[in-house]
Amino acid sequence: MTQQETAMRTSPSTDELIDAVKALVKTDLAPITAAIDQEGRYPEPFLRRLAAVGGFAAAIPAALEGLDLGMATQIDVIREVGKECGSTAFLLWCQTACAHYLLHAPNEAVRRRLAAVARGEVLAGTGMSNAVKHLAGIENMHLKARRAGDDYIVSGSLPWVSNIGETHLVIVAAAVEDGGYVMFAVNGNAENVSLRPCPPFSGLEGTQTLNIRLKGTHIGADDVLAHPEQFKAYMAAIKPGFVLYQVGIGLGIIEGALRTIRESNVIGAHVNQFLDDQEDDLARQAAALHANAQALAAAAHAGEAKMLDILRLRLATSELSLRAANSAALHAGAKGYLMRHPAQRRVREAIFVAIVTPALKHLRKEIHRLEQAASEVEAA
């Protein structure tokens, strides 16, 4: 057992956890970041080691075998990983989101899966993009379910679900033919479940993103996170964390871009000073976003955060990620156009932050709807 793994057993403080994550990123992630990006390597060993130091369990209560350090700490864990590799930070978000879903599930039987996910014994992927977009009026539901008591028979396919495999857990939602929606967990190797490769992406190839197809798949009551009558309240409970944890990915990518800018300025500051986005200004904005994320995470942990504020933060993080990554590439110059250069990777990672659900356009749509509703209330 390593020193970092021993620290997990003694309930580390936030600072101790972040230090352990930093050390692990340096020793186990940094050497393989290029392979993750260029070769599509899935960093499972790193994820397992990260789990061993508590990387998935910061926001889980101690009574449920977590570290009880809060959502703000979990965001910072994702941020630390994202400073080195956006793909791996996204995988960490997938695992964190699934633990978050299980933590808040109203059905006790499925919550028994939480400890294994938080400890990283079971890796898990979230396929909730389709459902979240459907609820925002953007697309139709791809999975359909027929209810049989407290069990369900589900069919359909989702084109892109990340951090999944034969031995992984997958958490998704389906439209129920009698009305409403059901959210459930299913194993990647379950009967009548098939996983297929996706067409190659321009980035994020190391995230084990697959097409999942269910054909008359039986979902038992013990694997249901929320039945139709529970679904609306349940989504309201998990959505703040679903969105907030993604901010950690963006903040990490911004910090990685700032590092490239600093390195490029060692010999190129005399000409880089004429670029629009400079390190000091970007760093100030990033610090403000981080402070906002910490405050909103504390409020969300207490069940008091406003969804409009969270969406605005997520939008601002997307926008600053794009600016910082673009600036990093311009600061690096021709070197930043090389496929192996971190600046080129950061551009693709930042674009991903802006298109992963909720995408930049999705965020603006929801913010517009909530602002309009607030204005109507004030006018009344």
C-alpha positions in Angstrom: 0.0 0.0 0.0 1.4 3.4 -1.0 1.5 6.5 1.3 -1.4 8.0 -0.7 -3.5 4.9 -0.3 -2.8 4.9 3.4 -3.9 8.5 3.6 -7.3 7.4 2.3 -7.8 5.1 5.3 -7.2 7.9 7.8 -9.9 10.3 6.4 -7.6 13.0 5.0 -8.3 16.7 5.2 -9.1 18.7 2.0 -5.5 19.8 1.8 -4.1 16.3 2.3 -6.5 14.9 -0.3 -5.5 17.5 -2.9 -1.8 17.0 -2.2 -2.3 13.2 -2.7 -4.1 13.9 -6.0 -1.4 16.3 -7.2 1.3 13.7 -6.4 -0.6 11.0 -8.3 -1.2 13.2 -11.3 2.5 13.9 -11.5 3.6 10.3 -11.1 0.9 8.3 -12.8 -1.0 10.6 -15.2 1.4 13.1 -16.6 3.6 10.3 -18.2 0.6 8.9 -20.2 -1.3 12.1 -21.1 0.0 12.1 -24.7 -1.0 8.4 -25.1 -4.5 9.1 -23.7 -4.9 11.9 -26.3 -3.0 10.4 -29.3 -3.6 6.7 -28.8 -6.9 6.7 -27.1 -5.5 5.0 -24.0 -8.1 4.5 -21.3 -6.3 5.4 -18.0 -8.0 2.7 -15.9 -4.9 2.1 -13.6 -4.8 5.8 -12.8 -8.6 5.9 -12.1 -8.1 2.9 -9.7 -5.2 4.6 -7.9 -7.1 7.9 -7.8 -10.0 6.0 -6.1 -7.6 4.6 -3.6 -6.7 8.1 -2.3 -10.3 9.1 -2.1 -10.6 10.9 -5.5 -14.2 9.8 -6.0 -15.4 10.0 -2.4 -14.8 13.6 -1.3 -18.5 14.6 -1.3 -19.8 11.3 0.1 -20.8 11.3 3.8 -18.6 9.4 6.2 -21.6 7.2 7.2 -21.6 5.9 3.6 -17.9 5.3 3.5 -17.0 8.7 2.0 -14.6 11.4 3.1 -17.3 13.9 4.0 -15.3 16.9 2.6 -18.1 18.4 0.5 -18.8 19.1 -3.1 -16.3 22.0 -3.2 -13.5 19.6 -2.5 -14.7 17.2 -5.2 -14.7 20.0 -7.7 -11.1 20.8 -6.8 -10.1 17.1 -7.2 -11.5 17.2 -10.8 -9.8 20.6 -11.4 -6.4 19.1 -10.3 -6.7 16.2 -12.7 -7.9 18.6 -15.5 -4.8 20.7 -15.1 -2.9 17.8 -16.7 -5.6 16.0 -18.8 -9.1 17.1 -19.7 -10.1 13.6 -20.9 -9.2 12.1 -17.5 -10.9 14.9 -15.7 -14.0 14.1 -17.7 -13.8 10.5 -16.7 -13.5 11.6 -13.1 -16.7 13.7 -13.6 -18.5 10.6 -15.0 -17.6 8.6 -11.9 -18.4 11.5 -9.6 -21.8 12.1 -11.3 -22.7 8.4 -10.9 -21.8 8.5 -7.2 -23.9 11.7 -6.9 -26.9 10.0 -8.5 -26.7 7.0 -6.2 -26.2 9.2 -3.1 -29.5 11.0 -3.8 -31.5 8.1 -5.1 -34.8 7.8 -3.1 -34.7 4.0 -3.4 -32.6 2.3 -0.7 -31.8 -0.9 -2.6 -29.9 0.9 -5.4 -28.0 3.1 -3.0 -26.2 0.0 -1.9 -24.1 0.3 -5.1 -22.7 3.7 -3.9 -19.8 2.5 -1.8 -18.4 0.4 -4.6 -18.6 3.3 -7.0 -17.1 5.8 -4.5 -14.3 3.4 -3.8 -13.6 2.8 -7.5 -14.2 -0.9 -7.2 -16.9 -0.4 -9.9 -16.2 2.1 -12.6 -19.3 3.9 -13.9 -20.6 6.0 -16.8 -23.5 8.4 -17.0 -25.7 8.4 -20.1 -28.0 11.2 -18.9 -27.1 13.6 -21.8 -30.1 12.6 -23.8 -32.5 12.9 -20.9 -31.2 16.3 -19.8 -31.5 17.6 -23.4 -35.0 16.1 -23.7 -36.2 17.8 -20.5 -34.9 21.1 -22.0 -36.9 20.6 -25.2 -33.9 19.9 -27.4 -34.3 16.3 -28.5 -36.5 13.2 -28.1 -35.8 10.4 -25.6 -33.9 7.5 -27.2 -34.7 4.8 -24.6 -38.2 3.6 -24.1 -39.5 1.5 -21.1 -42.5 -0.6 -20.3 -43.4 -0.9 -16.6 -44.0 -4.3 -15.1 -44.8 -3.6 -11.4 -41.6 -2.0 -10.0 -39.5 -3.6 -12.8 -39.0 -2.3 -16.4 -38.3 -3.6 -19.9 -36.2 -1.2 -21.8 -35.2 -0.8 -25.4 -33.3 1.7 -27.5 -29.8 3.0 -27.9 -27.6 5.9 -26.8 -24.9 6.9 -29.3 -22.2 8.2 -26.9 -21.9 7.1 -23.3 -18.5 7.6 -21.6 -16.5 5.6 -19.0 -18.3 2.4 -19.8 -17.4 -1.2 -20.6 -18.3 -4.8 -20.0 -17.5 -4.6 -16.3 -18.8 -1.0 -15.8 -22.0 0.3 -14.4 -24.1 2.5 -16.7 -26.8 5.0 -15.3 -29.4 6.2 -17.8 -33.0 7.2 -18.1 -35.9 6.1 -20.3 -39.4 7.4 -21.2 -42.1 5.1 -19.8 -44.9 4.2 -22.2 -47.5 4.9 -19.5 -46.0 8.4 -18.9 -43.1 9.9 -17.1 -39.5 8.7 -16.9 -37.5 6.1 -15.1 -33.8 6.4 -14.1 -31.9 3.2 -13.6 -28.5 1.4 -13.4 -27.5 -1.5 -15.7 -24.3 -3.4 -16.0 -22.4 -3.2 -19.3 -22.4 -7.0 -19.6 -26.1 -7.5 -18.6 -28.3 -9.7 -20.8 -29.7 -7.9 -23.8 -27.2 -5.0 -23.5 -24.6 -4.5 -26.2 -21.7 -2.0 -26.4 -20.3 -0.9 -29.7 -17.5 1.5 -30.8 -18.3 5.1 -31.9 -16.7 6.8 -34.9 -13.3 8.4 -34.0 -13.5 11.8 -32.2 -11.0 14.6 -32.7 -10.2 14.3 -29.0 -11.4 12.6 -25.8 -10.6 9.2 -27.5 -9.3 7.8 -24.2 -12.7 8.2 -22.4 -14.0 4.8 -23.4 -17.0 6.4 -25.1 -19.3 3.7 -26.6 -22.7 3.2 -28.1 -25.0 1.3 -25.8 -28.0 -0.6 -27.0 -30.7 -2.2 -24.9 -33.1 -4.7 -26.5 -35.9 -5.8 -24.2 -33.5 -5.4 -21.3 -35.0 -6.3 -17.9 -34.3 -3.7 -15.1 -35.2 -5.0 -11.7 -36.6 -2.8 -9.0 -33.3 -2.9 -7.0 -31.6 -1.1 -9.9 -34.1 1.8 -10.2 -32.8 5.1 -9.0 -36.1 6.9 -9.6 -39.6 5.7 -10.7 -41.8 8.1 -12.7 -43.6 9.4 -9.7 -40.2 10.2 -8.1 -38.4 11.4 -11.2 -39.2 15.2 -11.2 -38.1 15.7 -7.6 -35.1 13.5 -8.1 -33.8 15.4 -11.1 -34.2 18.7 -9.2 -32.1 17.1 -6.4 -29.2 15.9 -8.7 -29.1 18.5 -11.4 -27.1 21.2 -9.4 -24.3 18.7 -8.7 -24.4 17.3 -12.3 -23.7 20.7 -13.7 -21.4 22.0 -10.9 -19.0 19.1 -11.0 -18.4 19.9 -14.7 -17.0 23.3 -13.7 -14.0 21.4 -12.3 -13.1 20.1 -15.8 -13.2 23.6 -17.3 -11.2 25.2 -14.5 -8.5 22.5 -14.9 -8.3 23.1 -18.6 -8.0 26.8 -18.0 -5.1 26.3 -15.6 -3.4 24.0 -18.1 -3.7 26.7 -20.8 -2.3 29.3 -18.4 0.7 27.1 -17.8 1.4 26.9 -21.6 1.1 30.7 -21.8 3.6 31.1 -19.0 6.0 28.7 -20.6 5.6 30.4 -24.0 6.3 33.8 -22.5 9.7 32.7 -21.2 11.2 33.5 -24.6 8.2 35.1 -26.4 6.8 37.7 -24.1 8.1 40.5 -26.2 5.7 39.6 -29.0 3.0 37.7 -27.1 2.2 41.0 -25.2 0.3 42.1 -28.3 -2.2 39.2 -28.1 -5.7 40.0 -26.8 -6.0 37.6 -23.9 -3.1 37.9 -21.5 -2.2 35.6 -18.6 -2.9 38.0 -15.7 -6.4 38.9 -17.0 -7.3 35.2 -17.7 -5.9 34.2 -14.3 -8.0 36.8 -12.5 -11.1 35.6 -14.2 -10.3 32.0 -13.5 -9.8 32.8 -9.8 -13.2 34.5 -9.7 -14.8 31.5 -11.3 -13.1 29.2 -8.8 -14.3 31.3 -5.9 -17.8 31.3 -7.3 -17.7 27.5 -7.7 -16.6 27.0 -4.1 -19.4 29.2 -2.8 -22.1 27.6 -5.0 -20.8 24.1 -4.1 -21.2 24.9 -0.4 -24.7 26.2 -1.1 -25.6 23.1 -3.2 -24.3 20.8 -0.5 -26.7 22.5 1.8 -29.5 22.3 -0.8 -29.6 26.1 -1.1 -28.0 26.9 -4.5 -30.0 28.5 -7.2 -30.0 26.7 -10.5 -29.8 29.9 -12.5 -26.5 30.9 -10.7 -25.1 27.4 -11.4 -25.9 27.6 -15.1 -24.4 31.0 -15.4 -21.2 29.8 -13.7 -21.1 26.7 -16.0 -21.5 29.0 -19.1 -18.8 31.4 -17.9 -16.5 28.5 -17.4 -17.1 27.2 -21.0 -16.5 30.7 -22.4 -13.3 31.2 -20.5 -12.0 27.7 -21.3 -12.4 28.6 -25.0 -10.6 31.9 -24.6 -7.8 30.5 -22.5 -7.1 27.5 -24.8 -7.2 29.7 -27.9 -4.8 32.2 -26.3 -2.5 29.3 -25.2 -2.3 28.1 -28.8 -1.6 31.6 -30.1 1.1 32.2 -27.4 2.8 29.0 -28.4 2.8 30.0 -32.1 3.7 27.4 -34.7 4.6 24.9 -31.9 1.1 25.1 -30.7 -0.1 23.7 -34.0 1.8 20.5 -33.6 -0.5 17.6 -32.7 1.8 16.6 -29.8 1.8 20.1 -28.2 -0.4 20.6 -25.1 -1.8 23.8 -26.5 -3.4 21.9 -29.5 -4.9 19.3 -27.1 -6.2 22.1 -24.8 -8.1 23.7 -27.8 -9.9 20.4 -28.4 -10.6 19.8 -24.7 -12.0 23.3 -24.3 -14.3 22.8 -27.3 -15.5 19.6 -25.6 -16.3 21.6 -22.4 -18.4 23.9 -24.6 -20.4 21.0 -26.3 -20.8 18.4 -23.6 -24.2 18.4 -22.1 -25.2 21.0 -21.1 -23.6 22.6 -24.1 -22.9 26.3 -24.4 -26.1 26.8 -26.6 -28.1 24.6 -24.2 -26.9 26.7 -21.2 -27.9 29.9 -22.9 -31.3 28.5 -23.8 -32.0 27.4 -20.1 -30.6 30.7 -18.7 -32.9 32.6 -21.1 -35.9 30.5 -20.0 -35.2 31.0 -16.3 -34.5 34.7 -16.7 -37.8 35.2 -18.6 -39.7 33.2 -15.9 -38.2 35.4 -13.2 -39.1 38.6 -15.2 -42.7 37.4 -15.5 -42.9 36.8 -11.8 -41.6 40.2 -11.0 -44.0 41.8 -13.5 -46.9 40.0 -11.9 
